[in-house]
Amino acid sequence: MASVKNAVNVDDVRRAARSYLPGFLYDFIEGGVDGEEGLSRNTAAFSKFSLVPRYLVDVAQRSTRTELFGRHYAMPFGISPTGPAPLFRPHADLLLAKAARSAGIPFILSGAAGASLEEVKATAPDNTWFQLYTARDRNISHDQIRRATHAGMDVLVVTVDTPVTPKRERHLRNRISVPFRLSPSTALRMAREIVMHPAWFARFFASGGMPAMANWSPYAEKRATAAQTASFFFDQAFVPGYVGTPTWQDLETYRRLWNGTLVVKGFLHPQDVVRAADLGCDGVIVSNHGGKALDRAPSSLDALPAIRAAIGERMTVMLDSGIRRGSDAVIALCLGADFVFAGRPTLYGVAAGGEEGARKVLSIIATEIDLVMAMLGCTSTRDLNETLLTRNAP
């Protein structure tokens, strides 16, 4: 925990997570798809810009508070959905929700989470959003919307950018199946890594091993094991081929069933965003799934300006993928994002240090956003705009 406690940036926390986790699980977090060009493209996109400060401005009194969908958050940054987080630290979904509550920011509970949406909403009632993956059996998706409504969720986030399971080469090289299963070769490798990562293994087995997926357990077979429920989820949400993948008709149905704020996550094409606005969606998270969907997709930051120009102020435009520093968040806000999200940074934190680790990451990012704003001569996030940016020479 000392390494996380003394971290000065997100990369320090990433190294702590790498040290704590078995290699195949660290690859689960860090990896992308195919040749992983999308991962590099996401982070490199921010390096295309420099921030141009305005000096002789009184910045003694400043605030990063941001209004989003009628709520005020402490900063323009939230936690993206991060899949099976309890694999990396027991009860990670709840720990992330608690960290978000303490920091005063939104947390998007993954559709592949271990904890139930009801439990997480009760833990952080003013901070929790729910991510919906479309199930092959649409009745499941419709019932999850009903449950989210009954739990009092404010925001439903429909993820649309994984119509099929992509080729994740790190999983193939590690001989890791998704859902997670132990092959003989994997078991042997895990046995070797127990010596190197005893803290993770002790927590993993003390918590009961493979975490359950509580949001899918009601729809699996009676008395299904955690592994069987995970298999059921992947069969429902990541169907091989194209039968049953989400469509515009599904989005129309979700808009009809959901009375709260509806956000679509994963659009990169301006015409898709305009069509979603025409259907009555309230917001979009411009995202390439953190480089885990289509490797040759543009970075989220590169896609952002055209989307903002096409949609204007008709929708709330948010962004995730590639953010590792507060300055990255500020660049995205200057380019037209209303809010930003990131998943890997707080996943590093919760893996390496539990709730305290996640809170440490959020504290680092909050401090960086505040300091960068002050250096730019901005006292409010509303002051951030494209005049504060210059594009670097290629």
C-alpha positions as CSV (number, residue, x, y, z in Angstrom):
1,M,0.0,0.0,0.0
2,A,3.0,2.3,0.6
3,S,3.7,2.6,-3.1
4,V,0.2,3.8,-3.8
5,K,0.2,6.1,-0.8
6,N,3.3,7.8,-2.0
7,A,2.3,7.9,-5.7
8,V,2.7,11.3,-7.3
9,N,1.0,10.5,-10.6
10,V,-1.2,7.8,-12.3
11,D,1.7,6.1,-13.8
12,D,3.1,5.4,-10.3
13,V,-0.2,3.8,-9.4
14,R,-0.1,1.8,-12.6
15,R,3.3,0.4,-11.6
16,A,2.0,-0.5,-8.2
17,A,-0.9,-2.4,-9.8
18,R,1.5,-4.2,-12.1
19,S,3.5,-5.3,-9.1
20,Y,0.5,-6.5,-7.2
21,L,-1.4,-8.4,-9.9
22,P,-0.5,-11.6,-11.6
23,G,0.7,-10.9,-15.2
24,F,-2.3,-12.3,-17.0
25,L,-4.6,-10.2,-14.9
26,Y,-2.6,-7.1,-15.4
27,D,-2.8,-7.8,-19.2
28,F,-6.6,-8.0,-18.7
29,I,-6.5,-4.4,-17.6
30,E,-3.8,-3.0,-19.8
31,G,-4.4,-4.8,-23.1
32,G,-6.2,-3.8,-26.2
33,V,-7.1,-5.7,-29.3
34,D,-5.2,-6.9,-32.4
35,G,-1.9,-5.0,-32.6
36,E,-2.9,-2.5,-29.8
37,E,-2.4,0.5,-32.1
38,G,-5.6,2.0,-30.6
39,L,-4.1,2.1,-27.1
40,S,-1.1,4.1,-28.3
41,R,-3.4,6.3,-30.5
42,N,-5.6,7.2,-27.5
43,T,-2.8,8.5,-25.4
44,A,-0.8,10.0,-28.2
45,A,-3.8,12.1,-29.3
46,F,-3.4,14.4,-26.3
47,S,0.2,15.1,-27.2
48,K,-0.9,16.7,-30.5
49,F,-1.9,19.7,-28.5
50,S,-0.3,22.3,-26.2
51,L,-2.1,24.5,-23.7
52,V,-1.6,28.2,-24.1
53,P,-1.8,30.1,-20.8
54,R,-3.3,33.5,-20.2
55,Y,-1.4,35.3,-17.4
56,L,-2.1,38.3,-15.1
57,V,-5.4,36.8,-14.2
58,D,-6.5,36.6,-10.6
59,V,-7.0,32.8,-10.0
60,A,-6.9,32.8,-6.2
61,Q,-10.5,31.8,-6.1
62,R,-11.3,29.0,-8.6
63,S,-13.6,25.9,-8.8
64,T,-13.7,22.7,-10.8
65,R,-17.3,22.1,-9.9
66,T,-19.3,21.1,-12.9
67,E,-23.0,20.6,-13.5
68,L,-24.1,17.5,-15.5
69,F,-27.7,16.4,-16.0
70,G,-28.9,18.5,-13.2
71,R,-26.4,17.4,-10.6
72,H,-23.3,19.2,-9.4
73,Y,-20.0,17.2,-9.3
74,A,-16.7,18.2,-7.7
75,M,-14.8,18.1,-11.0
76,P,-15.5,17.3,-14.6
77,F,-14.2,13.8,-14.3
78,G,-15.9,10.5,-13.6
79,I,-15.1,6.7,-13.5
80,S,-15.8,4.7,-16.6
81,P,-17.2,1.2,-16.4
82,T,-14.4,-1.3,-15.9
83,G,-15.8,-4.8,-16.4
84,P,-15.0,-7.5,-13.9
85,A,-13.2,-5.3,-11.4
86,P,-13.6,-7.8,-8.5
87,L,-11.1,-10.1,-10.2
88,F,-8.5,-7.5,-9.4
89,R,-9.6,-6.7,-5.8
90,P,-12.6,-8.2,-4.0
91,H,-15.7,-6.0,-3.9
92,A,-13.9,-3.5,-6.2
93,D,-17.3,-2.2,-7.6
94,L,-18.4,-1.1,-4.2
95,L,-14.9,0.3,-3.4
96,L,-15.0,2.4,-6.6
97,A,-18.5,3.6,-5.8
98,K,-17.4,4.7,-2.3
99,A,-14.3,6.4,-3.8
100,A,-16.6,8.3,-6.3
101,R,-18.9,9.2,-3.5
102,S,-16.1,10.6,-1.4
103,A,-14.7,12.6,-4.4
104,G,-18.1,13.8,-5.4
105,I,-18.0,12.5,-9.0
106,P,-20.1,10.0,-11.0
107,F,-19.3,6.3,-11.2
108,I,-20.6,4.2,-14.1
109,L,-21.3,0.6,-12.8
110,S,-20.3,-1.9,-15.5
111,G,-22.8,-4.2,-17.0
112,A,-20.3,-6.9,-16.2
113,A,-19.8,-5.9,-12.6
114,G,-19.8,-8.3,-9.7
115,A,-22.0,-6.3,-7.4
116,S,-25.7,-5.7,-8.1
117,L,-26.9,-2.4,-9.4
118,E,-29.2,-2.2,-6.4
119,E,-26.3,-2.6,-3.9
120,V,-24.0,-0.1,-5.6
121,K,-26.8,2.4,-6.0
122,A,-27.5,2.1,-2.2
123,T,-23.8,2.6,-1.5
124,A,-23.4,5.8,-3.6
125,P,-27.0,7.0,-4.3
126,D,-26.0,10.3,-5.8
127,N,-23.0,9.1,-7.8
128,T,-24.0,5.8,-9.5
129,W,-24.9,5.4,-13.2
130,F,-25.6,2.0,-14.8
131,Q,-24.1,0.6,-18.0
132,L,-26.4,-1.6,-20.1
133,Y,-25.1,-4.3,-22.4
134,T,-27.8,-5.5,-24.8
135,A,-28.6,-9.2,-24.1
136,R,-29.5,-11.7,-26.8
137,D,-32.6,-12.3,-24.9
138,R,-34.0,-8.8,-24.9
139,N,-36.3,-9.5,-22.0
140,I,-33.1,-9.5,-19.8
141,S,-32.1,-6.0,-20.9
142,H,-35.7,-4.8,-20.5
143,D,-35.8,-6.2,-16.9
144,Q,-32.4,-4.6,-16.1
145,I,-33.9,-1.3,-17.1
146,R,-36.9,-2.0,-14.9
147,R,-34.5,-2.8,-12.0
148,A,-32.5,0.4,-12.6
149,T,-35.7,2.4,-12.6
150,H,-36.9,0.7,-9.3
151,A,-33.4,1.3,-7.7
152,G,-33.7,5.0,-8.5
153,M,-30.8,5.3,-11.0
154,D,-30.6,8.7,-12.7
155,V,-28.6,7.8,-15.7
156,L,-28.6,4.7,-18.0
157,V,-25.5,4.3,-20.2
158,V,-26.0,2.1,-23.3
159,T,-22.8,0.7,-24.6
160,V,-22.9,0.1,-28.4
161,D,-19.3,-0.5,-29.5
162,T,-18.9,-4.2,-28.9
163,P,-21.3,-6.0,-31.2
164,V,-19.0,-9.0,-31.2
165,T,-16.1,-10.2,-29.1
166,P,-13.0,-8.6,-30.6
167,K,-9.6,-10.4,-31.0
168,R,-7.7,-9.7,-27.8
169,E,-4.3,-11.1,-28.5
170,R,-3.0,-10.9,-24.9
171,H,-5.8,-13.2,-23.8
172,L,-4.9,-15.6,-26.6
173,R,-1.2,-15.6,-25.7
174,N,-2.0,-16.0,-22.0
175,R,-4.4,-18.8,-22.9
176,I,-7.1,-17.0,-21.0
177,S,-10.6,-17.7,-22.0
178,V,-13.4,-15.1,-21.6
179,P,-15.2,-15.8,-19.3
180,F,-12.3,-16.6,-17.1
181,R,-11.6,-20.3,-16.8
182,L,-8.6,-22.2,-15.6
183,S,-6.9,-24.4,-18.2
184,P,-4.2,-26.8,-17.0
185,S,-1.5,-24.5,-18.5
186,T,-3.1,-21.4,-16.8
187,A,-3.3,-23.3,-13.5
188,L,0.4,-24.1,-13.7
189,R,1.3,-20.5,-14.5
190,M,-0.9,-19.3,-11.6
191,A,0.9,-21.7,-9.3
192,R,4.2,-20.2,-10.3
193,E,2.9,-16.7,-9.8
194,I,1.6,-17.4,-6.3
195,V,5.1,-17.0,-5.0
196,M,5.4,-13.6,-6.8
197,H,1.9,-12.2,-6.0
198,P,0.9,-13.8,-2.6
199,A,-1.2,-10.8,-1.5
200,W,-3.5,-11.0,-4.6
201,F,-4.0,-14.7,-4.3
202,A,-4.7,-14.5,-0.6
203,R,-7.4,-12.0,-1.1
204,F,-8.8,-13.8,-4.2
205,F,-9.3,-17.1,-2.4
206,A,-10.3,-15.6,0.9
207,S,-13.2,-13.9,-0.9
208,G,-14.4,-17.1,-2.4
209,G,-12.5,-17.1,-5.7
210,M,-14.3,-16.2,-8.9
211,P,-16.6,-13.3,-8.2
212,A,-20.3,-13.6,-9.1
213,M,-22.0,-11.3,-11.6
214,A,-25.0,-10.3,-9.5
215,N,-26.7,-8.4,-12.3
216,W,-26.9,-11.5,-14.4
217,S,-27.5,-14.1,-11.7
218,P,-31.3,-13.8,-11.7
219,Y,-31.4,-14.8,-15.3
220,A,-29.0,-17.7,-15.3
221,E,-29.9,-21.3,-14.3
222,K,-30.9,-21.9,-10.7
223,R,-27.9,-22.4,-8.4
224,A,-25.5,-21.5,-11.2
225,T,-21.9,-21.0,-10.1
226,A,-20.1,-17.8,-10.6
227,A,-18.3,-19.3,-13.6
228,Q,-21.6,-20.5,-15.1
229,T,-23.2,-17.1,-14.7
230,A,-20.2,-15.5,-16.4
231,S,-20.5,-17.9,-19.3
232,F,-24.2,-17.0,-19.5
233,F,-23.4,-13.3,-19.6
234,F,-20.8,-13.6,-22.4
235,D,-23.2,-15.8,-24.4
236,Q,-25.9,-13.2,-24.0
237,A,-23.9,-10.0,-24.4
238,F,-21.1,-11.0,-26.8
239,V,-22.8,-13.3,-29.2
240,P,-20.5,-14.9,-31.8
241,G,-21.6,-13.6,-35.2
242,Y,-24.2,-10.9,-35.8
243,V,-27.4,-12.4,-34.6
244,G,-28.8,-10.5,-31.6
245,T,-26.4,-7.6,-31.6
246,P,-27.8,-4.2,-30.6
247,T,-29.6,-2.1,-33.2
248,W,-31.2,1.3,-33.6
249,Q,-34.5,-0.4,-32.9
250,D,-33.2,-1.5,-29.5
251,L,-32.1,2.1,-28.7
252,E,-35.6,3.3,-29.6
253,T,-37.0,0.7,-27.2
254,Y,-34.6,1.7,-24.4
255,R,-35.7,5.3,-24.8
256,R,-39.3,4.3,-24.5
257,L,-38.7,2.1,-21.4
258,W,-36.3,4.5,-19.6
259,N,-37.7,7.7,-18.2
260,G,-34.4,9.0,-16.9
261,T,-31.3,10.4,-18.6
262,L,-30.2,8.2,-21.5
263,V,-26.6,8.2,-22.6
264,V,-25.0,6.3,-25.5
265,K,-21.4,5.2,-25.0
266,G,-19.1,4.3,-27.9
267,F,-20.1,6.5,-30.9
268,L,-17.3,7.9,-33.0
269,H,-19.2,8.9,-36.1
270,P,-21.0,12.3,-36.0
271,Q,-24.0,11.0,-38.0
272,D,-24.6,8.3,-35.3
273,V,-24.7,11.0,-32.6
274,V,-27.1,13.1,-34.6
275,R,-29.4,10.1,-35.1
276,A,-29.3,9.3,-31.3
277,A,-30.2,12.9,-30.6
278,D,-33.2,12.6,-33.0
279,L,-34.3,9.5,-31.0
280,G,-34.3,11.6,-27.8
281,C,-31.1,10.5,-26.2
282,D,-29.7,13.0,-23.7
283,G,-25.9,12.5,-24.0
284,V,-23.1,10.6,-25.7
285,I,-19.8,9.4,-24.4
286,V,-17.3,9.6,-27.3
287,S,-15.3,6.4,-26.8
288,N,-13.4,3.7,-28.5
289,H,-13.8,1.4,-25.5
290,G,-10.3,2.3,-24.2
291,G,-8.8,0.6,-27.3
292,K,-10.5,-2.6,-26.5
293,A,-13.0,-2.8,-29.4
294,L,-11.8,-1.8,-32.9
295,D,-8.0,-1.3,-33.1
296,R,-8.1,0.9,-36.2
297,A,-10.8,3.2,-34.8
298,P,-9.8,6.9,-34.3
299,S,-8.9,8.0,-30.9
300,S,-11.8,9.5,-28.9
301,L,-10.1,12.9,-28.8
302,D,-9.6,12.9,-32.6
303,A,-13.3,12.1,-33.1
304,L,-14.5,14.7,-30.6
305,P,-14.4,18.0,-32.6
306,A,-16.5,16.7,-35.5
307,I,-19.1,15.3,-33.2
308,R,-19.3,18.5,-31.2
309,A,-19.6,20.5,-34.4
310,A,-22.4,18.1,-35.8
311,I,-24.5,18.0,-32.6
312,G,-23.9,21.5,-31.3
313,E,-25.7,22.0,-28.0
314,R,-28.4,19.4,-28.7
315,M,-26.8,16.8,-26.5
316,T,-24.3,16.6,-23.6
317,V,-21.0,15.4,-25.1
318,M,-18.6,13.5,-22.9
319,L,-15.4,11.6,-23.7
320,D,-13.4,8.6,-22.4
321,S,-10.3,6.6,-23.5
322,G,-6.7,7.7,-23.1
323,I,-7.0,10.1,-20.2
324,R,-4.1,9.7,-17.7
325,R,-3.6,13.2,-16.4
326,G,-5.6,16.2,-15.4
327,S,-4.1,18.1,-18.4
328,D,-5.6,15.4,-20.7
329,A,-9.0,16.2,-19.2
330,V,-8.5,19.9,-19.7
331,I,-7.5,19.4,-23.3
332,A,-10.7,17.4,-24.0
333,L,-12.8,20.1,-22.3
334,C,-11.1,22.8,-24.4
335,L,-12.0,20.8,-27.5
336,G,-15.7,20.7,-26.7
337,A,-16.3,17.9,-24.2
338,D,-18.7,18.8,-21.3
339,F,-17.3,16.1,-19.1
340,V,-14.7,13.3,-19.2
341,F,-14.4,9.7,-17.9
342,A,-11.5,7.3,-17.5
343,G,-11.4,3.6,-16.4
344,R,-7.9,2.3,-16.2
345,P,-6.5,4.9,-13.7
346,T,-9.0,4.1,-10.9
347,L,-8.8,0.4,-11.7
348,Y,-5.0,0.6,-11.1
349,G,-5.8,2.3,-7.9
350,V,-8.4,-0.1,-6.6
351,A,-6.4,-3.1,-7.6
352,A,-3.2,-2.0,-5.9
353,G,-4.8,-0.2,-2.9
354,G,-8.5,-0.8,-2.6
355,E,-10.7,2.2,-1.9
356,E,-7.8,4.2,-0.6
357,G,-5.9,3.5,-3.9
358,A,-8.9,4.7,-6.0
359,R,-9.3,7.8,-3.8
360,K,-5.5,8.5,-4.3
361,V,-5.9,8.4,-8.1
362,L,-8.9,10.7,-7.9
363,S,-7.0,13.1,-5.7
364,I,-4.1,13.2,-8.1
365,I,-6.4,14.0,-11.1
366,A,-8.4,16.6,-9.2
367,T,-5.2,18.4,-8.1
368,E,-3.8,18.3,-11.7
369,I,-7.0,19.7,-13.2
370,D,-7.1,22.5,-10.6
371,L,-3.4,23.4,-11.1
372,V,-3.6,23.3,-14.9
373,M,-6.7,25.5,-14.9
374,A,-4.9,28.0,-12.6
375,M,-1.9,28.0,-14.9
376,L,-4.2,28.8,-17.9
377,G,-5.8,31.7,-16.1
378,C,-9.2,29.9,-15.7
379,T,-11.2,30.1,-12.5
380,S,-14.0,27.8,-13.8
381,T,-14.4,24.9,-16.1
382,R,-16.7,27.2,-18.1
383,D,-13.6,29.2,-19.1
384,L,-12.0,26.3,-20.9
385,N,-12.2,26.6,-24.7
386,E,-10.3,26.1,-27.9
387,T,-8.5,29.5,-27.8
388,L,-6.4,27.9,-25.0
389,L,-5.1,25.2,-27.4
390,T,-2.5,25.1,-30.1
391,R,-1.9,22.1,-32.3
392,N,1.7,20.9,-32.3
393,A,3.6,20.6,-35.5
394,P,3.6,16.9,-36.8
